[in-house]
Amino acid sequence: MTPQNELRLLPWSGPDGKPCYLSTDDSGGYMSRLADNIEAVQLGMASELVEHVSAVLGDQDTVPEELRRMLAELTGALRDVLRVATSRGHLLAVSDL
C-alpha cells in the first residue's frame, strides 16, 4: 500500500492529536493490517453516518441540538476519511466495505 521507504500516515492520532506514522516495507505486517482494518471501520462508520444524517435532515421536527450533535459527528467522520485518503494517496471506494 505504501511505496518502499515512505512513511504511512496511520488512521489514529498520537498524544496531543499529533499524527502517527508507520515505517515498513511489509504491507502484510501486523501494524499495516491493523491500520487497514481501522480505516475500513472508519469509512464504514462515515458511510452509515451520512445515511443517518440524510434521513434526519428530511425530518422537519428535528431539533437544533440534534443537528449540532450530528454536525460534530460528521466533522469527526470527515476528519477520519480525509486522513485515510491522505494515507492512501488516492480516493477510496467505500463500496468495498
Stockholm file with secondary structure:
# STOCKHOLM 1.0

chainA/1-97         MTPQNELRLLPWSGPDGKPCYLSTDDSGGYMSRLADNIEAVQLGMASELVEHVSAVLGDQDTVPEELRRMLAELTGALRDVLRVATSRGHLLAVSDL
#=GR chainA/1-97 SS CCCTTCCEEEEEECGGGCEEEECCSCTTSHHHHHHHHHHHHHHHHHHHHHHHHHHHHTCTTCCHHHHHHHHHHHHHHHHHHHHHHHHHTSCCCGGGC
#=GC SS_cons        CCCTTCCEEEEEECGGGCEEEECCSCTTSHHHHHHHHHHHHHHHHHHHHHHHHHHHHTCTTCCHHHHHHHHHHHHHHHHHHHHHHHHHTSCCCGGGC
//
